[in-house]
Amino acid sequence: MNHAIVIDRETYKSFSKTLICTNIHDLISSQFVAHPHCQHLLTTLWYDQLPGWRKRDPFTKVFLCFTFIVAMPVLAPIYLLHPHGRIGQLLRSPLIKFINHSASFAIFIFLLLIASTDSSTQDSLRVRSEIRGPVPNRIEIFILWWVIGFVWSEMKQIWEEGFKAYVRQWWNWLDFLMLGLYLTTVALRLVAVVLRKTHQYGTESAPRTEWPAADPTLLSEALFSIAHIFSFARIIFLFQVNEHLGPLQISLGNMLIDITKFIFIFLLVISSFACGLHQLYYYYVSFEEDYRPTAFKSLLNSYRTLFWHLFGSSQAGHFEVRTINRTTGESEPMPAARNTVIVGEILLLIYHAMAIIVLVNMLIAMMSNSFQTIQNHADTEWKFARSKLWVGYFDEGSTMPPPLNTIVSPKSVYRALCGMYALLLRCAHRCSFQRQIRPGPQRDYLQSGGGTSVPEWDHIDHKPSAGIKHSTWLGTTVQRSTTDEESAVTDGSTTNRVSA
């Protein structure tokens, strides 16, 4: 006889999080999560509130997604005012939350494209090229609004999951770097504006050729461009949903791990040759002239030259020691440094053999091995990665995507007031408890027969005896009763009951 097991939605969600949110990621755990039964459970939760979604054709799905995105500015106020209604249940669906968050990030990328390819007027272009500490334009204000929404979303994720669980996910590190760069850019722009407003810049309008290298505006522009790269790289995270792009994204992640391993070995090799070549040409310098080649005049130049040698972008003859002929005034090789040049050529030849022939081909072999490993278990690895992405949208929070999550809702105000009330209540209870346990004078009550005294304040660590019927907190009132008769006569004397 078959018995159907009915499990509520919360139990499903807790069980699915237990499946995915583990510290062990091996072949056995991946196969367990990729099992059809587990995938059926996760798929049921993913398409919650959307019956029949998987049966629709692709054009209908695209049309419905576009409809949800366009209607989000109208649905958001309804959700904020009535979060437990039919619209609220629909917006809390994991698939709808994923669509809204993806659309929000797509709009953010579009704003970055506008900021990068802004066809501004001549006046605004002059402001950007001559004014130090310019005021942000409208596009940059919108970008700042999105960044604040992303920061708030990450803070909520850390609060709900915990810091240890947060740092275990590599994509969170990318988000942290991206948002850190944006916040640093905002801080530098703010410093530049304050310096301009307080007239500490000196000349407010000056060509960029006259600006110092450490100008806050220049530094903010450099960090903003780096943040652009991380923002576009964040799109790869969404590839996990697609069955064709998902395995490629997982292979790329494993290749990055191989590249990290390769970098440690490569740094050792390039450091040894950079230090050796710099030391080789170190002695061809005096107080009057410097005969060293430009490529090896400093240790940093040596690193730079050897690095670009990997890509064949260095010029021939850059390792020669040249001097000025006093007769003709032309530059010519120094005859005394012929042996030095020969040793430099031999060292450069050995570096090419080790770095290019051995190390680079070893990196290619490592990356090919990682790609083949993922391809052998492509379906299993992709389903495991997709399940990890799905579980992130199963929680009740983070319904509103950035920057709509920065809007204060009545539910948030109510929760904040309840939290403040609970905090004040705990503080009052703690103060009352400390006041009660403060030590006070003890009074002796003599018994009628000259017996022993019973303290009014009983120590709270004393264990109650078997004869105690009940006692109030801290022993202020103790009533005792005996299990025998109300009075007993022992050796002709009467023992009175003690009540305090």
C-alpha positions as CSV (number, residue, x, y, z in Angstrom):
1,M,0.0,0.0,0.0
2,N,1.4,3.4,-1.0
3,H,1.4,6.1,1.6
4,A,1.8,9.8,0.4
5,I,4.0,11.9,2.6
6,V,2.8,15.5,2.7
7,I,5.5,18.0,3.6
8,D,4.9,21.7,3.9
9,R,6.8,24.3,1.9
10,E,9.0,25.4,4.8
11,T,10.2,21.9,5.4
12,Y,11.0,21.6,1.7
13,K,13.1,24.8,1.9
14,S,15.0,23.8,5.0
15,F,15.7,20.3,3.5
16,S,16.9,21.8,0.2
17,K,19.2,24.2,2.0
18,T,20.7,21.3,3.9
19,L,21.3,19.5,0.6
20,I,23.2,22.4,-0.9
21,C,24.7,24.5,1.9
22,T,27.4,22.0,3.0
23,N,31.2,22.4,3.2
24,I,31.8,19.1,1.2
25,H,31.7,19.3,-2.6
26,D,32.8,16.1,-4.1
27,L,31.4,13.7,-6.7
28,I,29.2,11.9,-4.3
29,S,27.4,15.0,-2.9
30,S,27.1,16.4,-6.5
31,Q,25.5,13.2,-7.7
32,F,23.1,13.2,-4.7
33,V,21.9,16.7,-5.4
34,A,21.7,16.0,-9.1
35,H,19.5,13.0,-8.5
36,P,16.0,13.3,-10.2
37,H,14.2,13.1,-6.9
38,C,16.2,16.0,-5.4
39,Q,15.9,18.0,-8.6
40,H,12.2,17.5,-8.6
41,L,12.0,18.9,-5.1
42,L,14.1,21.9,-6.0
43,T,12.2,22.5,-9.2
44,T,8.9,22.4,-7.4
45,L,10.1,25.2,-5.1
46,W,11.7,27.2,-7.9
47,Y,8.5,27.4,-9.9
48,D,6.3,28.1,-6.8
49,Q,3.2,30.3,-7.5
50,L,3.8,29.7,-11.3
51,P,1.9,26.5,-12.3
52,G,2.4,25.4,-15.8
53,W,5.4,27.5,-16.4
54,R,7.6,24.7,-17.8
55,K,5.0,23.7,-20.3
56,R,4.9,27.1,-22.0
57,D,6.9,27.8,-25.2
58,P,10.0,30.0,-25.1
59,F,8.3,33.0,-26.7
60,T,5.6,33.0,-24.1
61,K,8.2,32.8,-21.3
62,V,10.1,35.7,-22.8
63,F,6.9,37.7,-23.1
64,L,5.9,37.0,-19.5
65,C,9.4,37.9,-18.2
66,F,9.3,41.2,-20.1
67,T,5.8,41.8,-18.7
68,F,7.0,41.2,-15.1
69,I,9.9,43.5,-15.6
70,V,7.9,46.4,-17.1
71,A,5.2,46.0,-14.4
72,M,7.6,46.0,-11.5
73,P,7.4,49.8,-10.8
74,V,3.6,49.3,-10.4
75,L,3.8,46.0,-8.5
76,A,6.5,47.3,-6.1
77,P,4.2,49.8,-4.3
78,I,1.5,47.2,-4.0
79,Y,3.9,44.8,-2.4
80,L,5.2,47.4,0.0
81,L,1.7,48.3,1.2
82,H,0.2,44.8,1.2
83,P,3.0,42.3,1.3
84,H,0.8,39.3,2.2
85,G,-1.6,39.6,-0.7
86,R,-1.8,37.8,-4.0
87,I,0.8,40.1,-5.6
88,G,3.1,39.7,-2.6
89,Q,3.0,35.9,-2.9
90,L,3.7,36.2,-6.6
91,L,6.7,38.5,-6.1
92,R,8.1,36.2,-3.4
93,S,8.3,33.3,-5.9
94,P,11.9,32.3,-6.4
95,L,11.7,32.5,-10.1
96,I,10.1,36.0,-10.1
97,K,12.8,37.2,-7.6
98,F,15.5,35.9,-9.9
99,I,13.9,37.7,-12.9
100,N,13.6,40.9,-11.0
101,H,17.2,40.8,-9.6
102,S,18.6,39.9,-13.1
103,A,16.6,42.8,-14.7
104,S,17.9,45.2,-12.0
105,F,21.5,44.2,-12.7
106,A,20.9,44.5,-16.4
107,I,19.7,48.1,-16.0
108,F,22.7,48.8,-13.8
109,I,25.0,47.5,-16.6
110,F,23.1,49.7,-19.1
111,L,23.7,52.8,-16.9
112,L,27.4,51.9,-16.9
113,L,27.4,51.8,-20.6
114,I,25.7,55.2,-20.8
115,A,28.3,56.6,-18.4
116,S,31.1,55.2,-20.5
117,T,29.8,56.3,-23.9
118,D,28.2,59.5,-22.9
119,S,27.7,61.8,-25.9
120,S,27.7,64.9,-23.8
121,T,27.6,68.5,-24.9
122,Q,30.8,70.5,-25.2
123,D,30.1,72.3,-21.9
124,S,29.9,69.1,-19.9
125,L,33.0,67.7,-21.7
126,R,34.9,70.9,-20.7
127,V,33.8,70.4,-17.1
128,R,35.1,66.9,-17.1
129,S,38.4,67.9,-18.7
130,E,39.1,71.1,-16.8
131,I,37.1,71.3,-13.5
132,R,38.7,69.5,-10.6
133,G,36.1,67.8,-8.4
134,P,33.1,68.0,-10.7
135,V,29.6,67.4,-9.4
136,P,28.1,64.0,-10.4
137,N,25.6,64.1,-13.2
138,R,22.2,62.4,-13.3
139,I,23.5,59.1,-14.6
140,E,26.1,58.9,-11.9
141,I,23.4,59.6,-9.3
142,F,21.4,56.7,-10.6
143,I,24.5,54.5,-10.5
144,L,25.0,55.5,-6.9
145,W,21.4,54.6,-6.0
146,W,22.0,51.1,-7.4
147,V,25.3,50.7,-5.6
148,I,23.5,51.6,-2.3
149,G,20.9,49.0,-3.0
150,F,23.6,46.4,-3.8
151,V,25.4,47.2,-0.5
152,W,22.2,46.9,1.5
153,S,21.4,43.5,-0.1
154,E,24.9,42.2,0.7
155,M,24.6,43.4,4.3
156,K,21.3,41.6,4.7
157,Q,22.9,38.4,3.2
158,I,25.7,38.6,5.7
159,W,23.3,39.1,8.6
160,E,21.1,36.2,7.5
161,E,23.7,33.7,6.5
162,G,26.6,34.6,8.7
163,F,30.0,35.9,7.8
164,K,31.6,32.4,7.5
165,A,28.9,31.1,5.1
166,Y,29.2,34.4,3.1
167,V,32.9,34.1,2.5
168,R,32.7,30.5,1.4
169,Q,31.0,31.6,-1.9
170,W,33.5,32.9,-4.5
171,W,30.9,35.1,-6.1
172,N,30.5,37.0,-2.9
173,W,34.2,37.9,-3.0
174,L,33.6,39.4,-6.5
175,D,30.6,41.4,-5.2
176,F,32.7,42.6,-2.3
177,L,35.5,43.8,-4.6
178,M,33.1,45.4,-7.0
179,L,31.2,47.3,-4.3
180,G,34.4,48.2,-2.5
181,L,35.7,49.9,-5.6
182,Y,32.4,51.8,-6.2
183,L,32.3,53.0,-2.5
184,T,36.0,54.1,-2.8
185,T,35.2,55.9,-6.0
186,V,32.3,57.7,-4.3
187,A,34.5,58.6,-1.3
188,L,37.2,60.1,-3.6
189,R,34.7,62.1,-5.6
190,L,33.2,63.4,-2.4
191,V,36.7,64.4,-1.2
192,A,37.3,66.2,-4.5
193,V,34.0,68.1,-4.3
194,V,34.7,69.2,-0.7
195,L,38.2,70.4,-1.6
196,R,36.7,72.4,-4.5
197,K,34.0,73.9,-2.4
198,T,36.4,74.8,0.4
199,H,38.8,76.4,-2.1
200,Q,41.7,74.1,-1.1
201,Y,42.4,73.2,-4.7
202,G,44.0,76.5,-5.6
203,T,43.0,77.0,-9.2
204,E,39.6,75.3,-9.6
205,S,39.8,75.2,-13.4
206,A,43.0,73.9,-14.9
207,P,43.9,71.5,-17.8
208,R,44.3,67.9,-16.9
209,T,48.0,68.1,-18.0
210,E,48.6,70.3,-14.9
211,W,46.8,68.1,-12.4
212,P,48.9,66.2,-9.9
213,A,49.1,62.4,-10.2
214,A,47.4,61.9,-6.8
215,D,44.4,64.1,-7.6
216,P,41.3,62.5,-6.1
217,T,39.4,62.9,-9.3
218,L,42.0,61.0,-11.3
219,L,42.1,58.3,-8.7
220,S,38.3,57.9,-8.6
221,E,38.2,57.6,-12.4
222,A,40.8,54.9,-12.4
223,L,38.9,52.9,-9.7
224,F,35.6,53.5,-11.5
225,S,37.0,51.9,-14.6
226,I,38.2,48.8,-12.7
227,A,34.8,48.5,-11.1
228,H,33.3,48.5,-14.6
229,I,35.3,45.3,-15.4
230,F,34.1,43.5,-12.2
231,S,30.5,44.6,-12.9
232,F,30.6,43.0,-16.4
233,A,32.3,39.9,-15.1
234,R,29.4,39.5,-12.6
235,I,27.1,38.7,-15.6
236,I,28.9,35.3,-15.8
237,F,27.1,34.3,-12.6
238,L,23.8,34.2,-14.4
239,F,25.1,31.7,-16.9
240,Q,24.5,28.9,-14.3
241,V,20.8,28.9,-15.1
242,N,21.4,27.9,-18.7
243,E,22.2,24.2,-19.5
244,H,24.5,25.2,-22.3
245,L,26.4,28.1,-20.7
246,G,26.4,26.6,-17.2
247,P,29.1,23.9,-17.7
248,L,31.3,26.5,-19.5
249,Q,31.0,28.8,-16.5
250,I,32.0,26.0,-14.1
251,S,35.0,25.1,-16.3
252,L,36.1,28.8,-16.3
253,G,35.9,28.8,-12.5
254,N,38.1,25.7,-12.3
255,M,40.6,27.2,-14.8
256,L,40.9,30.3,-12.6
257,I,42.0,28.0,-9.8
258,D,44.6,26.4,-12.1
259,I,45.8,29.9,-13.1
260,T,46.2,30.8,-9.4
261,K,48.4,27.7,-8.8
262,F,50.4,28.5,-11.9
263,I,51.0,32.1,-10.7
264,F,52.9,31.0,-7.6
265,I,55.4,29.0,-9.6
266,F,55.7,31.7,-12.2
267,L,56.4,34.4,-9.6
268,L,59.3,32.3,-8.3
269,V,60.8,31.9,-11.8
270,I,60.4,35.5,-12.9
271,S,61.6,36.8,-9.5
272,S,64.8,34.8,-9.8
273,F,65.6,36.0,-13.3
274,A,64.6,39.6,-12.6
275,C,66.9,39.9,-9.6
276,G,69.7,38.2,-11.5
277,L,69.5,40.4,-14.6
278,H,69.2,43.5,-12.5
279,Q,72.3,42.5,-10.5
280,L,74.1,41.8,-13.7
281,Y,73.8,45.4,-15.0
282,Y,73.9,47.0,-11.6
283,Y,77.6,48.0,-11.7
284,Y,77.4,50.0,-15.0
285,V,76.3,53.2,-13.2
286,S,78.3,56.0,-11.8
287,F,77.7,59.4,-10.3
288,E,78.0,61.0,-13.7
289,E,76.4,58.6,-16.1
290,D,74.2,55.5,-16.2
291,Y,75.2,53.0,-18.9
292,R,72.6,50.4,-18.0
293,P,69.9,49.5,-20.5
294,T,66.5,51.0,-19.8
295,A,64.9,47.6,-19.4
296,F,67.1,46.7,-16.4
297,K,67.7,50.1,-14.7
298,S,65.5,49.1,-11.8
299,L,64.1,46.0,-10.4
300,L,60.6,47.0,-11.4
301,N,61.7,47.5,-15.0
302,S,63.3,44.1,-14.9
303,Y,59.9,42.5,-13.9
304,R,58.1,44.5,-16.5
305,T,60.5,43.5,-19.3
306,L,60.4,39.8,-18.5
307,F,56.7,39.8,-18.2
308,W,56.2,41.3,-21.7
309,H,58.8,38.9,-23.1
310,L,56.1,36.2,-22.6
311,F,54.0,37.8,-25.3
312,G,56.8,38.8,-27.6
313,S,56.3,42.5,-27.2
314,S,59.9,43.4,-26.3
315,Q,62.5,44.9,-28.7
316,A,65.7,43.2,-29.7
317,G,68.9,44.7,-28.3
318,H,67.4,46.1,-25.2
319,F,70.0,44.2,-23.0
320,E,73.1,46.0,-24.6
321,V,75.2,48.3,-22.5
322,R,75.8,51.4,-24.7
323,T,78.0,54.5,-24.3
324,I,78.4,57.8,-26.1
325,N,81.3,58.1,-28.5
326,R,83.0,61.4,-27.6
327,T,84.4,61.8,-31.1
328,T,81.2,61.3,-33.1
329,G,78.7,61.9,-30.3
330,E,76.7,58.8,-31.3
331,S,75.6,55.9,-29.1
332,E,77.5,52.6,-29.6
333,P,77.9,49.3,-27.6
334,M,80.5,49.4,-24.9
335,P,83.4,47.0,-25.8
336,A,84.2,46.3,-22.1
337,A,80.7,45.0,-21.4
338,R,80.7,42.3,-24.1
339,N,80.9,39.4,-21.6
340,T,78.0,41.0,-19.6
341,V,75.8,41.2,-22.7
342,I,76.6,37.5,-23.5
343,V,75.6,36.4,-20.0
344,G,72.5,38.5,-20.3
345,E,71.5,36.8,-23.5
346,I,72.1,33.4,-22.1
347,L,70.0,34.2,-19.0
348,L,67.2,35.5,-21.2
349,L,67.4,32.4,-23.3
350,I,67.0,30.1,-20.3
351,Y,64.1,32.3,-19.1
352,H,62.3,31.8,-22.4
353,A,62.9,28.1,-22.2
354,M,61.5,27.8,-18.7
355,A,58.7,30.3,-18.7
356,I,57.3,30.0,-22.2
357,I,58.2,26.4,-23.3
358,V,57.7,24.7,-19.9
359,L,55.4,26.8,-17.7
360,V,53.0,28.1,-20.3
361,N,52.5,24.7,-21.8
362,M,52.1,23.2,-18.3
363,L,49.3,25.8,-17.7
364,I,47.6,24.8,-20.9
365,A,47.7,21.2,-19.9
366,M,46.3,21.9,-16.5
367,M,43.4,24.0,-18.0
368,S,42.7,21.3,-20.5
369,N,42.5,18.7,-17.8
370,S,40.1,20.8,-15.7
371,F,37.9,21.4,-18.7
372,Q,37.8,17.7,-19.6
373,T,37.0,16.8,-15.9
374,I,34.0,19.1,-16.0
375,Q,32.9,17.8,-19.4
376,N,32.9,14.2,-18.1
377,H,30.4,15.2,-15.4
378,A,28.9,18.2,-17.1
379,D,25.3,17.5,-16.3
380,T,26.0,16.6,-12.6
381,E,28.2,19.6,-12.0
382,W,25.8,22.0,-13.7
383,K,22.8,20.8,-11.8
384,F,24.7,21.1,-8.5
385,A,25.8,24.7,-9.4
386,R,22.3,25.6,-10.5
387,S,20.8,24.2,-7.3
388,K,23.2,26.4,-5.2
389,L,21.9,29.4,-7.2
390,W,18.3,28.4,-6.7
391,V,18.6,28.0,-2.9
392,G,19.8,31.6,-2.6
393,Y,16.3,32.7,-3.7
394,F,14.3,30.4,-1.5
395,D,14.3,32.7,1.6
396,E,11.5,35.0,2.3
397,G,13.7,38.1,2.3
398,S,15.3,40.1,-0.6
399,T,12.0,40.3,-2.5
400,M,12.6,43.8,-3.8
401,P,15.6,44.1,-6.2
402,P,18.1,46.9,-5.9
403,P,17.5,49.9,-5.8
404,L,13.9,49.3,-4.7
405,N,15.1,47.6,-1.6
406,T,16.3,50.9,-0.3
407,I,12.7,52.1,0.0
408,V,11.5,51.9,3.6
409,S,8.3,49.8,3.7
410,P,5.7,49.8,6.5
411,K,6.7,46.2,7.3
412,S,10.3,47.3,7.9
413,V,9.1,50.2,10.1
414,Y,6.9,47.7,12.1
415,R,9.8,45.3,12.5
416,A,12.2,48.1,13.6
417,L,9.7,49.3,16.2
418,C,9.2,45.7,17.5
419,G,12.9,45.2,17.7
420,M,13.4,48.5,19.6
421,Y,10.6,47.5,22.0
422,A,12.1,44.1,22.6
423,L,15.5,45.7,23.2
424,L,14.1,48.2,25.7
425,L,12.2,45.4,27.4
426,R,15.3,43.3,27.8
427,C,17.2,46.2,29.2
428,A,14.5,47.0,31.7
429,H,14.3,43.3,32.7
430,R,18.1,43.2,33.1
431,C,18.1,46.3,35.3
432,S,15.3,44.9,37.4
433,F,17.1,41.6,37.9
434,Q,20.3,43.3,38.9
435,R,18.4,45.4,41.4
436,Q,16.8,42.4,43.0
437,I,20.0,40.3,43.4
438,R,21.8,43.2,45.1
439,P,22.8,42.0,48.6
440,G,20.8,43.4,51.6
441,P,20.7,43.1,55.3
442,Q,19.7,39.8,56.9
443,R,17.3,39.7,59.7
444,D,17.1,37.1,62.4
445,Y,13.8,35.8,63.5
446,L,14.0,34.0,66.8
447,Q,11.8,31.0,67.3
448,S,9.5,30.9,70.2
449,G,11.6,28.2,71.9
450,G,14.9,30.0,71.4
451,G,15.6,28.0,68.2
452,T,17.7,28.9,65.3
453,S,17.2,31.8,63.0
454,V,15.9,31.7,59.5
455,P,17.3,34.4,57.1
456,E,14.8,36.5,55.2
457,W,17.0,36.4,52.0
458,D,17.7,32.9,51.0
459,H,20.7,32.3,48.7
460,I,19.6,31.7,45.2
461,D,22.1,28.8,44.7
462,H,20.5,26.8,47.5
463,K,18.5,23.8,46.3
464,P,15.0,23.6,47.7
465,S,14.4,20.9,50.1
466,A,11.7,18.3,49.8
467,G,9.4,20.1,52.3
468,I,9.2,23.3,50.3
469,K,5.8,23.8,48.7
470,H,6.5,26.9,46.7
471,S,8.9,29.9,46.8
472,T,8.9,33.2,45.0
473,W,11.9,34.4,43.1
474,L,15.0,35.1,45.1
475,G,13.5,33.4,48.2
476,T,11.7,36.5,49.5
477,T,8.8,34.3,50.6
478,V,9.2,30.7,51.6
479,Q,6.4,28.5,52.8
480,R,7.2,25.1,54.1
481,S,4.9,22.3,55.0
482,T,5.5,18.9,56.4
483,T,4.2,15.7,55.0
484,D,3.3,14.3,58.5
485,E,0.6,15.6,60.8
486,E,0.3,19.3,61.4
487,S,2.0,18.9,64.8
488,A,4.2,16.2,66.2
489,V,5.4,15.6,69.7
490,T,9.0,14.6,70.2
491,D,10.5,14.0,73.7
492,G,7.7,16.0,75.2
493,S,8.5,19.2,73.3
494,T,6.5,20.7,70.5
495,T,8.2,21.6,67.2
496,N,6.5,24.6,65.6
497,R,6.2,25.1,61.8
498,V,8.3,27.8,60.5
499,S,6.8,30.2,58.0
500,A,8.7,33.0,56.4
